[in-house]
């Protein structure tokens, strides 16, 4: 009977945590990616990184040479002019305007290719090249450079078609988040005691933070593994941090606060986390053993493809255990009466 009574509460906790997880990520995406101004602002902030500036300057020159092969012999002068252009204060404004236009085109319901063009940069590039070589400047067209094009391939076309749908779905994220909180509240009401229910809900919320951290760590490691050079790693890491760095910070903060609330609601017996770890490492029953086996396979795969991910996750888990243990000790001091003098 007791196991049967636990199922409704467990279902509510899992469903509530999933709603909070999905809706929370959607809310973050709506405010960082879907929002046009926020997207352009974060993209423009990456210009503070030298590797990003070098990448943009290299793309400007490469596309210019591809369109006008006769300029290949003047590449050193073009490289110098492109680097001066990217380092100029006006380029940040032009880049911001180009990213804004690209974002508007990406999320519009259209089949056209999405391009990142910096308006006004063509005239500025001509001026920069002229400072190095007037003869080379006469051969450089004043057209605005194109830095990026999305479309023409299966993956890019899929991204192009998904973007407007993602914008529509992100509008329902607040309702999903509220639904998750309601489900967690119902789980608290279904628990044997309010304290135990609050602890379970807080631990579920902490699990949401942990899953978010794990997903970010794995995705970042797999993405960086596709680049062979430190330059590519630096550029991708800068863009990743610009758009997803705050999500990791929020996941850490929410997970830490949830662990403290869980300990405050019901600290449990001293050393209970060790018994929970022992049960997880030596599960009873076929289902538990299958879950453990699957987890070991995932860890082994990560050690082969991205060895830093298990280490980072282990450190985050250890930090979570320490935070919960410290908060539990403080909660026990508060609940334990002081001995009479």
C-alpha positions as CSV (number, residue, x, y, z in Angstrom):
1,X,0.0,0.0,0.0
2,X,2.8,2.4,0.9
3,X,4.5,1.9,-2.5
4,X,1.2,2.5,-4.3
5,X,0.7,5.8,-2.4
6,X,4.1,7.0,-3.4
7,X,3.4,6.8,-7.1
8,X,1.1,9.8,-7.4
9,X,3.5,12.0,-5.6
10,X,6.5,10.7,-7.7
11,X,4.6,11.3,-10.9
12,X,3.7,14.8,-9.8
13,X,7.3,15.5,-8.9
14,X,8.7,14.2,-12.2
15,X,6.1,16.0,-14.3
16,X,6.5,19.2,-12.4
17,X,10.3,19.1,-12.7
18,X,10.1,18.4,-16.5
19,X,7.7,21.3,-17.0
20,X,9.9,23.6,-15.0
21,X,13.0,22.4,-16.9
22,X,11.5,22.8,-20.4
23,X,9.7,26.0,-19.7
24,X,12.7,27.5,-17.9
25,X,15.0,26.8,-20.9
26,X,12.3,28.2,-23.2
27,X,12.0,31.4,-21.1
28,X,15.7,31.8,-21.2
29,X,15.8,31.3,-25.0
30,X,13.0,33.7,-25.5
31,X,14.9,36.4,-23.7
32,X,18.3,35.8,-25.2
33,X,17.7,34.3,-28.7
34,X,14.1,35.1,-29.8
35,X,14.3,38.7,-28.5
36,X,15.8,40.6,-31.4
37,X,17.5,43.3,-29.4
38,X,19.0,40.9,-26.8
39,X,20.3,38.7,-29.6
40,X,22.0,41.5,-31.3
41,X,23.4,42.9,-28.1
42,X,25.0,39.6,-27.1
43,X,26.4,39.1,-30.6
44,X,28.0,42.6,-30.5
45,X,29.6,41.9,-27.1
46,X,31.6,39.1,-28.7
47,X,33.6,41.7,-30.6
48,X,35.6,42.4,-27.5
49,X,37.4,39.0,-28.1
50,X,40.4,39.2,-30.3
51,X,39.8,35.7,-31.9
52,X,36.3,36.9,-32.9
53,X,37.7,40.0,-34.5
54,X,40.2,37.9,-36.4
55,X,37.5,35.5,-37.6
56,X,35.3,38.4,-38.9
57,X,38.2,40.1,-40.6
58,X,39.3,36.9,-42.2
59,X,35.8,36.2,-43.5
60,X,35.5,39.7,-44.9
61,X,38.8,39.3,-46.9
62,X,38.0,35.7,-47.9
63,X,34.6,36.5,-49.3
64,X,36.0,39.6,-51.1
65,X,38.7,37.5,-52.8
66,X,36.2,34.8,-53.7
67,X,34.0,37.3,-55.5
68,X,37.0,39.1,-57.0
69,X,39.9,36.7,-57.6
70,X,42.0,39.5,-59.0
71,X,42.4,40.8,-55.5
72,X,44.2,37.7,-54.2
73,X,47.6,39.4,-54.8
74,X,46.6,42.3,-52.6
75,X,45.6,40.1,-49.7
76,X,48.1,41.4,-47.2
77,X,46.8,45.0,-47.7
78,X,43.2,43.7,-47.5
79,X,44.0,41.9,-44.2
80,X,45.4,45.0,-42.7
81,X,42.4,47.1,-43.8
82,X,39.9,44.5,-42.6
83,X,41.5,44.3,-39.1
84,X,41.5,48.1,-38.9
85,X,37.8,48.1,-39.9
86,X,36.8,45.5,-37.2
87,X,38.8,47.4,-34.6
88,X,37.1,50.7,-35.4
89,X,34.3,52.0,-33.1
90,X,31.9,52.4,-36.1
91,X,32.0,48.7,-36.9
92,X,30.2,47.7,-33.7
93,X,27.2,49.8,-34.7
94,X,27.3,48.4,-38.2
95,X,27.6,44.8,-36.9
96,X,24.7,45.3,-34.5
97,X,22.5,46.6,-37.3
98,X,23.5,43.6,-39.5
99,X,22.8,41.1,-36.8
100,X,19.4,42.8,-36.1
101,X,18.4,42.5,-39.8
102,X,19.6,38.9,-39.9
103,X,17.6,38.0,-36.8
104,X,14.5,39.6,-38.3
105,X,15.0,37.6,-41.5
106,X,15.6,34.3,-39.6
107,X,12.4,34.5,-37.6
108,X,10.3,35.7,-40.4
109,X,8.0,33.2,-42.1
110,X,10.0,33.2,-45.4
111,X,11.9,30.7,-47.6
112,X,14.7,33.2,-48.5
113,X,18.3,32.7,-47.4
114,X,19.3,34.5,-44.3
115,X,22.4,36.6,-44.6
116,X,24.5,38.7,-42.2
117,X,25.5,41.9,-44.0
118,X,27.1,44.8,-42.1
119,X,25.5,48.0,-43.6
120,X,28.0,50.7,-44.3
121,X,31.1,48.5,-43.7
122,X,31.9,48.4,-47.4
123,X,32.6,52.1,-47.6
124,X,34.6,52.0,-44.3
125,X,36.7,49.1,-45.6
126,X,37.5,51.0,-48.7
127,X,38.7,53.9,-46.5
128,X,40.8,51.6,-44.4
129,X,42.5,50.0,-47.3
130,X,43.2,53.4,-48.9
131,X,45.2,54.3,-45.8
132,X,47.5,51.3,-46.5
133,X,47.6,51.5,-50.4
134,X,45.7,53.8,-52.6
135,X,46.4,51.6,-55.6
136,X,44.7,48.6,-53.9
137,X,41.8,50.8,-52.8
138,X,41.0,51.6,-56.4
139,X,40.4,47.8,-57.0
140,X,38.2,47.2,-54.0
141,X,34.5,47.5,-54.5
142,X,32.5,49.5,-51.9
143,X,29.8,46.8,-51.5
144,X,28.9,45.8,-47.9
145,X,30.6,42.6,-46.9
146,X,28.6,39.4,-46.2
147,X,29.8,37.5,-43.1
148,X,27.3,34.7,-42.9
149,X,24.6,32.9,-45.0
150,X,22.1,30.4,-43.7
151,X,20.3,28.3,-46.2
152,X,21.0,25.9,-49.0
153,X,21.7,22.8,-46.9
154,X,19.4,20.3,-45.2
155,X,20.5,21.4,-41.7
156,X,20.4,25.1,-42.4
157,X,17.0,24.8,-44.1
158,X,15.6,22.9,-41.1
159,X,16.9,25.7,-38.8
160,X,15.3,28.2,-41.1
161,X,11.9,26.5,-40.8
162,X,12.1,25.8,-37.1
163,X,13.0,29.4,-36.0
164,X,9.4,30.9,-36.5
165,X,7.9,27.9,-34.8
166,X,10.3,28.3,-31.9
167,X,9.2,31.9,-31.5
168,X,5.5,30.9,-31.3
169,X,6.2,28.1,-28.8
170,X,8.3,30.4,-26.6
171,X,5.2,32.5,-25.9
172,X,3.7,29.6,-23.9
173,X,6.7,29.2,-21.8
174,X,5.4,31.2,-18.8
175,X,2.3,29.0,-18.7
176,X,4.4,25.9,-18.8
177,X,6.5,27.2,-15.9
178,X,3.5,28.0,-13.9
179,X,2.0,24.5,-14.6
180,X,5.3,23.0,-13.3
181,X,5.1,25.0,-10.1
182,X,1.5,23.9,-9.6
183,X,2.4,20.2,-10.1
184,X,5.2,20.6,-7.5
185,X,2.8,22.2,-5.1
186,X,0.4,19.3,-5.6
187,X,3.2,16.9,-4.9
188,X,3.8,18.7,-1.6
189,X,0.2,18.4,-0.7
190,X,0.3,14.6,-1.5
191,X,3.3,14.0,0.7
192,X,2.9,12.4,4.1
193,X,4.1,15.6,5.8
194,X,4.5,19.1,4.5
195,X,8.1,19.2,5.5
196,X,8.9,16.1,3.5
197,X,6.8,17.4,0.6
198,X,8.7,20.7,0.6
199,X,12.0,18.8,0.7
200,X,11.0,16.6,-2.2
201,X,9.9,19.6,-4.3
202,X,13.1,21.5,-3.5
203,X,15.2,18.5,-4.4
204,X,13.3,18.2,-7.7
205,X,14.0,21.9,-8.4
206,X,17.7,21.2,-7.6
207,X,17.6,18.3,-10.0
208,X,16.4,20.7,-12.7
209,X,19.5,22.8,-12.1
210,X,21.7,19.7,-12.2
211,X,20.2,18.4,-15.4
212,X,20.7,21.9,-17.0
213,X,24.3,22.0,-16.0
214,X,24.9,18.5,-17.2
215,X,23.3,19.2,-20.6
216,X,25.2,22.4,-21.1
217,X,28.5,20.7,-20.2
218,X,28.0,17.8,-22.5
219,X,26.7,19.9,-25.4
220,X,29.6,22.4,-25.1
221,X,32.2,19.6,-25.0
222,X,30.8,17.8,-28.0
223,X,30.6,21.1,-30.0
224,X,34.1,22.1,-29.2
225,X,35.3,18.6,-30.2
226,X,34.4,19.3,-33.8
227,X,37.0,22.1,-34.0
228,X,40.6,21.2,-34.6
229,X,42.3,24.5,-33.7
230,X,42.6,26.7,-30.6
231,X,41.4,29.6,-32.7
232,X,38.1,27.9,-33.5
233,X,37.7,26.8,-29.9
234,X,38.1,30.3,-28.7
235,X,35.6,31.8,-31.2
236,X,33.0,29.1,-30.4
237,X,33.6,29.4,-26.6
238,X,33.1,33.2,-26.8
239,X,29.8,32.8,-28.7
240,X,28.7,30.0,-26.3
241,X,29.4,32.1,-23.2
242,X,27.6,35.1,-24.7
243,X,24.4,33.2,-25.2
244,X,24.5,30.4,-22.7
245,X,26.8,31.6,-19.9
246,X,24.0,33.2,-18.0
247,X,21.9,30.0,-18.2
248,X,24.7,28.1,-16.5
249,X,24.9,30.8,-13.8
250,X,21.1,30.6,-13.3
251,X,21.2,26.8,-13.1
252,X,23.9,27.0,-10.4
253,X,22.1,29.6,-8.4
254,X,18.7,27.8,-8.6
255,X,20.3,24.5,-7.7
256,X,22.1,25.9,-4.8
257,X,19.1,27.8,-3.4
258,X,16.9,24.7,-3.8
259,X,19.4,22.5,-1.9
260,X,19.4,25.0,0.9
261,X,15.6,25.1,1.0
262,X,15.5,21.3,1.0
263,X,17.8,21.1,4.0
264,X,15.9,23.8,5.8
265,X,12.6,22.0,5.3
266,X,13.9,18.7,6.5
267,X,17.7,18.2,7.1
268,X,17.4,14.5,7.7
269,X,19.7,12.4,9.7
270,X,23.5,13.1,9.7
271,X,25.3,11.3,6.9
272,X,22.0,10.4,5.1
273,X,23.6,11.4,1.7
274,X,26.2,8.6,2.1
275,X,23.4,6.1,2.5
276,X,21.6,7.5,-0.6
277,X,24.9,7.3,-2.5
278,X,25.3,3.7,-1.4
279,X,21.8,2.8,-2.6
280,X,22.5,4.5,-6.0
281,X,25.8,2.7,-6.5
282,X,24.4,-0.7,-5.3
283,X,20.7,-0.7,-6.4
284,X,18.2,-3.5,-5.7
285,X,16.1,-4.9,-8.4
286,X,16.6,-5.4,-12.1
287,X,15.3,-1.9,-13.0
288,X,17.8,-0.2,-10.7
289,X,20.7,-2.3,-12.1
290,X,19.7,-1.5,-15.7
291,X,19.7,2.3,-14.9
292,X,23.1,1.9,-13.3
293,X,24.4,0.0,-16.3
294,X,23.1,2.7,-18.6
295,X,24.7,5.4,-16.5
296,X,28.1,3.6,-16.6
297,X,27.9,3.3,-20.4
298,X,27.2,7.1,-20.7
299,X,30.1,7.9,-18.4
300,X,32.4,5.6,-20.4
301,X,31.3,7.2,-23.6
302,X,32.0,10.7,-22.2
303,X,35.4,9.7,-20.9
304,X,36.3,8.6,-24.5
305,X,34.8,11.6,-26.3
306,X,34.9,14.5,-23.8
307,X,36.9,13.4,-20.7
308,X,36.5,16.9,-19.0
309,X,32.7,16.5,-18.8
310,X,32.6,13.7,-16.1
311,X,35.2,15.6,-14.1
312,X,33.2,18.8,-14.2
313,X,29.9,17.0,-13.4
314,X,31.6,15.2,-10.5
315,X,32.9,18.6,-9.1
316,X,29.4,20.1,-9.4
317,X,27.9,17.1,-7.7
318,X,30.4,17.3,-4.9
319,X,29.7,21.0,-4.5
320,X,26.0,20.3,-4.3
321,X,26.6,17.6,-1.6
322,X,28.7,20.0,0.4
323,X,26.1,22.8,0.2
324,X,23.3,20.5,1.2
325,X,25.4,19.0,4.1
326,X,26.4,22.5,5.4
327,X,22.8,23.7,5.2
328,X,21.6,20.6,7.0
329,X,24.1,21.1,9.8
330,X,22.8,24.7,10.2
331,X,19.2,23.5,10.2
332,X,19.9,20.8,12.8
333,X,21.5,23.4,15.1
334,X,18.4,25.5,14.8
335,X,16.1,22.6,15.5
336,X,18.2,21.1,18.3
337,X,17.6,22.8,21.7
338,X,20.6,24.1,23.5
339,X,21.6,22.2,26.7
340,X,20.7,23.9,29.9
341,X,23.6,25.4,31.8
